[in-house]
């Protein structure tokens, strides 16, 4: 389009309609080739008709307020250009320029009070709309007004998304004054129920009850809440993960739109690897709540063969010791500098809320994981979880070996390889003996030699150097992993596995609402069916429901144990190699590679029976660490003192934890604590000086001196 450099060449337009919009005008380019704007020239007395028309557009109804305004008096300029103004006004859509919505920021440069008479109905409605135009009443032609539109796109934000009106995907609808107060908790609850497919009638009833706690009970609130739920459902149902056909552009748009849920984003380039860290505000709250002075775990390298980028989940253990996802990291890079980047960003985000936030331990499940960033950034011990090793070995034994007796013996011998780390035997010799004894199992041996033999020494070194996590923690991490696998690997979405935007959409719309709803049902004691399923989702909890008399051991050599089924006492499950972390049960859940409740229950009974059963690997690891501290040379007195102090501190914490787990409540432990008598703190010198400690006759004299000084001050003020 031709660029016009003089206003004299612009034609004056006067549409015949009573109210007209920008679509009724012919816009031309005015300025220079370096900088030009879309302009139109109209009569000055038609400016109000133009503004009313712009406010009444059906696709984006709004109001415009005067963001800036300046005036000149006639005759104040001796020389002027053709585009100089007599009056200058900047009109901005009342849904901007600030953004109080998701990921929005308030303009830091605003230091003055703007006209609020024509603003949007509520401050929360300001969505960062960039739609604005300038009206110049020309100095040379006071009867004409120059309209300047820098960007005539229909009411979008900085990211290019429609940010209000019927075309806005996130809009709840017009009539903001009639919408009742909806806090983040109510909104999160309603969204979670919609995502989970709860019937709309149940969602509406629950939503109205939640809103009425804030707004009271009346028909207007119920009607507005019903409209809110209906429109929220429409928005969620029409939402899609593809914001752009290009996956890289699509995830960039998602990050721009969800800044509050992104704690780190690094786009892929020639020098940098792709890193995306996702954490909602609710996940941040749970990480601070359950991670402080507790444990954090990592379910790493999920989907390394199927997804475009592997997924790492950071977990904490909630009040029922279930694994709760508090952050997701999507990246293919496991380099130390990249791991340090997202770990530091995550810790900084938590400490921006609670500066004293600190975890007591970090569990890893991959021997190749970088340990140094964890120790440097989290400043805590690192533990190792064996759930991935156990699951991988058992699944491939069941898959590649069809003889049940051979399966049991092979899994038992693999356990002996792992236990040999603390048995004083060379683990490599035990592994070579295992390979020779089962050389006829060609399918499994090909897998074992290809996947484990080249890196088995690395895994053994990690198991020797790091404390091992317990079966309860391993079962909790495995339970989360199975739920994640069930949700993500849905047949209807297999074509989208190579898109990052699909993965993020799936995590936020299905996995996150599921865990949020479980916690909500448990803490509010509502949705009893959901609460019961959530409590029973842990194999450790299901094992604790089995009575000890339901476990029967083999009287001879304790080669196996029978567990009587609770629903049908006439049937039993057999657990081979009882008391070991590598026990094998004949139930269907165990034969899928999972840690079942029967194995956990048998191991519980073995540890409490006092008989000659092999202790768990986590206990052997703990005992090895304690013995290594005990074997310090006596001449190294300082190191021995430090080891003794650390051991006593750790023993005291363990005793308190065991006492708390075995007690019926915290109150029983508090009653046993010794009383501590404390004296009241005296006033500081800022209040009354330390004259409280003076004798009575000195107190009187000091008081009389103070009275004389006050009288002197009064006389001086009267003279002045």
N, C-alpha and C positions, 0 to 999 in steps of 0.2 A: 504494500500500500504506500502511496505517495505521502511524504512527510511535508507538512505545510509549516513555514517558518514565520508567517505574519498573520495576526488576528484579522486584519482587513480582508484576508482571503477566505475567512471562514463564514459560511452562510448562516444567517439567523433562522432558527427553527421554532415554530409555534404550532405544536400539534393541536388538532381540533378537539380532542377529548377533554373532558372536564378535569380528569386526573390521568396522568400518563407516567410511564416508566422509562427506564433506560432502553428497553427493547423498542420503544416507539421513536427513538432518535437515531440519527445517522452519526456515528462516531468516526472521527478522523484523527490522524496522527499529527500532533503539533509539537514542535521543538526542533531539535537537531538530530543528526544521525547517531550521535553518542547518547543523547537522552531525549526521549519523547514520551508523551502521554496520550491517552485517549481523551478527547475533548469534544464538547458540543456547546453551541452558543444558543441561549434561549432568552426571552424577555425576562427581566428581573421580577416582574410581578407574577410570573408563572413558577417561581421557585417552590413555593409552598405546594402547588399542584404536583410538581415532580416528586417532592419528598413524601407526600401522602401516597402517591402511586407506588413508590419504592417500598413503603411500609406494608402495602396491601398485596404484595405478590403472593399468590396461593402456595407456591412451592416453599417459600421461606418467609412467613409473616413475621414482622419485627417492628421495632421503633428505632429511630436514629436520634442520637444526642449530639450536642455540640462539644466536640473534644477540644477544639481551640478556636479562638476568634480574635480578630484584630480590626480596627477601624482607623480611617484617616478623615480629616476634614477637607472640604473643597478648598483649593488654593494653597494647601500645605506643601505641594511639590511644584517647583519652578520648571523642572524638566522631568520627563517620565517616558517610559516605554508604553507600547500599546497594551501590554498585558499587566500593567500595574493595577493594584486593587484600590478601590475606595472602601470596600468591606470585604473581609476574608473570613470564611468559616469552614472548619473541618468537621464534617458530619461522619460519625462512626456508628456502626450497628451496635445496638445496646446489648448484644451478646458478646461484646468484646470491648477493648482489646485484651483485657485481662482474661485469664482462664482459671476458674475455680473448680474445674472438673478434674477428671482423672489425669494425672500427670501434668496438671496446669501450674503455671507460675504467675504471681502478681508482678506487674511491671515495677522494677525497682526504681525507675527514674521518676515515677509520679510523686511529686512533692506538693501538690496543690489539690484543693477540693474541686471536683468537677461537677457539672450540672447533673443532678440525680433525678430530676423530675421526670425525664423520659427514659429512665433506665429500664432494664428488664425487671420482671416482677420480683425476683429474689436475687441476692448476690450469687447464690449457688448456680443460677442460670447462666452466668457469664462463662462462655465456652471458648474464648480466644478467637472470635470471629474477626477475620481480616477485612471484611467488606467496609469500605469507606470511600467518600468522595469529597471534593473541595468545591465550594461555591465562591466565585470571585465576582463581586460587583465592580465592573471596570471603571477605572478613574477617568478614562477618556470618554466612555460611553456609559453613564450611570444608569441608563434604561436597559442595559444588557447585562447578562450574567454568564460567566464562563464556567461550565461544569467540567471538572477534571476527575477522571476515574483512572486510578493507577492499575487496578485489576478488577475487571468486570465479571469474574467468576462468581457463581451464586453462593455466597456465604459459606466459605471454607475456612479452616484454620491453617496454621503454618505448615502442617503436614499435607495439606491438600484434601482433607476429609471434610465433607459437609458436616457442620458442627451443631446445627439446630434446625428445627422444622421437620415436616413429614419425611423428608429424604434422609434425615440423620438416623443412622442405624442404632445409635445409642439413645435416641430421644425417647422420653416417656410421654411426650405429647404436650399440647398447649394447655393453658389454664393453670399456670404455676401457682397462682394464689389459692386455688382450691385443692391443691395436692397437700395432704397432711405431712407432718414431719416423719421422715423415713431415715433412720440412722443407718450406719454401715452394717451393723449386726442384722437388722431386719432385711436390708437389701441382699446381704450375703446369704441369709437363710432362704429367702424367696428364690434367688437364682439357683442355689444348690438343689432345692426341691424340683425346680423346673428341669434342670439338667438331668436329674436322676429319674425323670419320667413319672413323678408322683401325679395322680389325678388332679386336675385343676380345681375341683371342688374342695379337696383337702388342703391344697396350697392356699386357696382364697380364705378358708376358715382360719387357718393358722396365721396368715398375714394380717387379717382384720383383728384378731386377738392381740397380736404384737403391736399393731399401730394404736389400738385403743388404750394400751397402757400409757401412751404418751399424750394422745389427743382426746381421750374420753370416748364415750359411746354416743353416737348420733348417726342418723341416716346419711348425712353428707359425707362423713368420714368413711362409712362403709361403701358408699357408691364410688368415691374417689379411689379407695383401696382396690375395689374390684376392677376399675379401669386400669389401675397401675399393673395389677397382676396380668391382665389380659394383654396389655401392650408389651409388658416385659417378656411374656411368652412369645409374642410375635417377633420381637427383636431377636431373641435367642434362637428361635426356629429358623430364621432366615439368615443367621450369621454363618459365615464360611471362613475357612482357614486361608483361602486364596485371595489375598488382597492385591496380588499381581500375578501374572502368568510366570514371571521370573521369580524363582524361589528366593534368591538373594535380595531382590527388591522388595518382595513381600515381607520377609522377616525384618527388613529395615523399617518398613512402614509400621509393622507391629510394634517394634521397639519404640518408635517415635510416639505411638499412640498409648503405650503402656509403660511409661517411664517409672512409675511407682512400683511396678512389678519386675523391673529389670535392675539388678545390682551391678552387672558388668556386661558390656557389649564391645566386642572387637571384631570388626569385619575382616574377612580374609583378604590378604594381599600377598605380594611377592615376599615380604619380610615377616608378616604377622600371620598367625593361625586364627581360624574362626573360633571365637569364644562367646557363648551366650549364657549368662547366669540369670535364672528366673526365680523370683521369690515374692510371693504376695505379702501384703501387710499382715494377714492372718498367720502365714507361715513364720514371718519375722517374730510375731508375738509368741508363738509356740516355741521357737528356738530360744528366745530369751527366757521363757518360763521353764521349760523342761531341760534345756541344755546347761543352764547356769549351775555350776558345781555338780555336774552330772556327766554323762557320756554322750558322745556323738559318734556316729558310724557312717560309713560310705558303702553304698552299693554301686560299685564302679563297673565300667566297661559293659553296660547293658546294651545289647543290640549292635555289638561291634561288627557283626557279619551282615546284618539286615538293614540297619538304619544308615542314613547318609552320614551322620555324625553320632558316635556313641554317647550314651546318656549316663551321667553320674548323678546319683541321688544322695544327698546328705540327710541323715536320719537322726532323730533323737528318740528317747524312750519315754512315753507318756506315763500317766499315773498308773496305768495297768501294765506297764512294761511292754506295750506294743510299739513297733517301729512306726514313727510318724515322719513323713517327708517334710522337711523344712526348707529345702532349696534343691533346684535342679541345675546342673551344669552340662551344657551341650558343647562338646569340643572333641577333636581328634588328637589334639596335642597333649602329651603327658610329660613334656619337658618341664624342668624345674622352674624356669622363669615364668612359664604360662600358668603352672599350678600355683605359684606364689601370687600371681596377679589376682586370680579369682578368689583365692583364700583370703588374701588381705582385704579385698573389697567386701567380702562377706563379714569378716570380723569387724571392720570399720563401721559397717552398717549397724551391726548389733550394738557396738559400743557407743554409737551416736545416740542410742536410746538409753542404754545402761552402761555407764563408763566402767563399772566394776564387773561386767559380764566376763565369765571365765568358765571353761570346761575342765573336768578332771581327767579326761582320757578320750582318745580318738581311735576308733577301730577301723582297720583297713582289711580288705579281703583279697588283695592282689599283692603278691610278693614283689612285683616290679614297680609298685607305687613309690613315689618320691616321699621319703619320710622326713627329710630335712625341712621342707617348708612347713610341715605340721608342727614340728618342734620349735621352729623359729617364730611362727605367727601365732599359733594357738598356745604355745608354751605349756605343753602338757605331755604326759607319757603316751606312747603309741602302743596299741594292742593289735593282735592279729586274730582274725576270725577264720575258722576252718570250714565254714559252711559251703563255700564254693568248691573246695577240694572234695569234700565228702559227697556232695550232690553230683558232681561230674563223674566221679569214679563209680558210684552206685548206678546212675542212669545208664552208663555205657556197659556195665556188667550185665544188667537186666536186658539191655537192647541187643547185645552181641553174643551173649551166652544163654542158651535155652534150657540147660540142665539146672534144676533148682538147687541140688546139693552142691554142684560146682560153684554156683553163684554165692552160696553162703560161705564156702571155704575161701574163694577168691577175695571176697570182701573182708573176711577175717584176716587173711594174710596181708592185704593192703593196710589194714589197721596196725598190724605188727610192724610194718615198715615205718609208719608214722610214730608209733610208740618207741621204736628203737632209738630215737633221738635221745631219750633219757635213760635207756637201758644199758648203756655202756657197750653197745654193739655198733659196728660200722653199718650205717644205713645202706650204703651202696652194696655191701655184701648181701644184706637181707633182700634187697631189691633184685639183684642178679639171681639169687636162689628162687625168688618168686617167679621170675621170667622162665627159668629152666623147668620148674615144676609144672607150669601151665603153658608149655610151649605149644600144645595141641590146640589151644584156644586162639587160633590164628587171627580172627577178626578183632578180638579185644587187644591182643598183643601188638597188632599193627597200629591201632589207635594209641596204645600206651607208649610205644616207642617213638611215635611221631610227635605226640603232643606233650608228653611228660618227662621222658628220659632226658632230652636235651636241657631241660630247665629244672629238673628235680632237685639239684643241689642248691639252686637259688631259693627254692621253697623251703628246703630243710634249713638253710642258713637263717632265713627269716623266722622260722618256727623256733629255732634255738635262741635267737637274739631278742625276740619280742615276747611279752606275756601273751598267753592265749585267752581268747574270750570264752565264756561259759556257753553251755548248750542252750540256755534260755535266750541269751543274746543272739546266738546263731539262728535259733528257730524264729525269732522275731524278724531278723533281717531277711531270712528265707521267705517268711510269710508275706512281707512287703513285695519282694521280688516276684512272687507268684501272682499277686494281685496286679502288679504292673504289667506283667507278661500277658495276663488274661485280657486286660483292657486294651493294650496297644496292638497285640497281634490278632486283631479281628479280621476275619476273612474279607469283609466288605471294604477294608481300607488297605489291603495289601499293595494296591497300586500307588499308594501315597507314602510308602515308607521312606522314599528317597527325598522327601520334602521336609525341611525343618519347620516351616510354618504349620504343617499338619501335626507334627509332633508337639509343638507348643500348644496348639489349639486343643489337642487331645488331653494333654496334661491339665490344662486350665478348665476345661469344660466337663471332664469325666472323672479324672483321678482326684483332683483337688476337691471338688464338691463331695465326693464319696468320703474322704477322710474328714472333711469339715463336718459333715452330717453325722458321722459316727461319734465324733467328740461332742457335738451339740446334744445328741440324744443321750449320751452317757452323763453329761454334766447337768442337764436340765431334767433328767429322769422322765423324758418324754419319748414317744415313739418306741414303745417297749420292745417290739419285734426287732427293730433296728439295733437297739441297745443290746439285746440278747445275742444277736448275730455278731455284733462287734466284740463283745466280751469273749465269745466262744471262738473267735477267729484265731486265737493263739493256741498252738499245740501244747505249750506249757500249761496254760489254763485248763485245757481239756484233760491233760494228764493229772492235774491236781484234783479233778472231780472223780477220778477212779479210786476207790478205797484200796488200802494196802492188802486187805485179805483177798482181793481179786487177783493178786499176783502169786503164782505157784511156781517154785523152782524145781528143777530136776534134782532129786536127792543124791544122785551119785557124784557127778562131776560138775554140776551146774553148767552144762553145755547149753541149756536153753531154759527159758521161762515161759509159762503160760499165763495169759491175761484173759480173764473171763469177761465176755461182753456184757455190758450193763443192760442193753435192750433185750438180749436173748441169752440168759445164763447157760443155755445148753451148748453154746458155741464159744470157742476160744481162739485167740491169736497167739502164735508162737514167735518168740523173740530169741534169735540165736546170738551167741556171743554176748550174754548179758553183762552189764556193768561197763561196757566199752563204748567209746564214742562212735565206733564202727559196728554197732549192733544192727541186725537186719531183721525186720518183721515181715510176716507173710501177708499183711494187709495190703490192699490196693494202693493206698496213699504212700506207703513206704516203698513199694515196688516201682513207683514213679520217680524215685530218687529223693523223696522228701523225708524230713525228720518227723515221724509220726508220734502220736501221744503214747502209744504202747511202749516204744523204745524209751521215751523220756520217763515214763512211770517206773519201768523196770530199773532204770539207772538211779532214780530217786530212792527206791527201796534198797538197792545195793549199797548206796552211799550211807544209808541210815541203819543198815542191818548190823554193821560191825564185823561181818564175816570177811574172809580173805578174798575180796573182790578188787580187781584192778581199779585204782582211782582214775578219775577223769583226766584228760590231757591238760585242761586248764589248771587243775590242782597240781599236777606234776610240774607244769611250767612254773607255777607259783613257788613250789617247794625248791625247785632248782635255783630260782632267783634268791630265795632266802639263804640257801646253803652257800651260794657264791658270796653273799655278804658275810656269812659266818666264817668263811675260809680266808678272810683277810689276814695277812701276817701280823703277828703281835708287835713287831718292832715299828710298824707303821701306825703309830698311836692315833694320829689325827684322823686318818682315814677310817680306822676302826671305830673311833668315837662318832664320826659322822654316820657310818653305817648303822651303828647301834641306835642312834637317835632316830634315824629314818625308819628303822624296823619297828621301834616302839610306837612311833607315830602311826605307821601303817597298821600295826596290830590293834591299836586303840580304835582306829576308824573301822576296822573289820568287826571288832567286837560290838561296837555301837550299831553297825548296820545289821548284824545278825540279831541283836537284841530287838531292834526295831521291826525286823521282818517277822520275828517269832511272837511279838507282843500283839495284843488286841487293839492297841491304840497308843497314840503318842502320850496321852495323859498318864498312862501307867509308868512310862519312863521318866516323865517330868517329876512325878512324885518322889522318885528315888534320888533325884539330884540333890546335892547338899545346899543348904540355905546360904545365901551370901548377904551379909549386912553391909549396907552402904550408907554413908553419911550424906546429908544434904550439902550441895555445893554452896559455898559462900558467895556473896555478891562480888563482882569484879570491881576493879578500881575505877571503871567508867561510871558506875553507880555511886555507892557510898565507899569512901576509902576504907582502908583497913583500921579504922578507929573502933571497929567492933571488938578488936582484941585489946584495946586500951583499958586501964583501970577506970573506975567510975569518976574519981576526982579529976583525972586528965580529960575524960570525956566532957565534963562540965566546962573546963577551961577552954577546950577547943571549940565548944558550942558558943561560948561568949565571944570568942575572937571572930567567929563567923558572923555573929549578929552585928558587931561593930563594923565589920567590912561592908555589910549590906547597907548600914546607915550612912556610911561615908559615900557609897555609890549613889544613894538617893539624893544626898545634898549636892553632889556634883552635877547630877542631871537637872536639879532645880535651878542651879546657877547658870547652866548652859541654856 
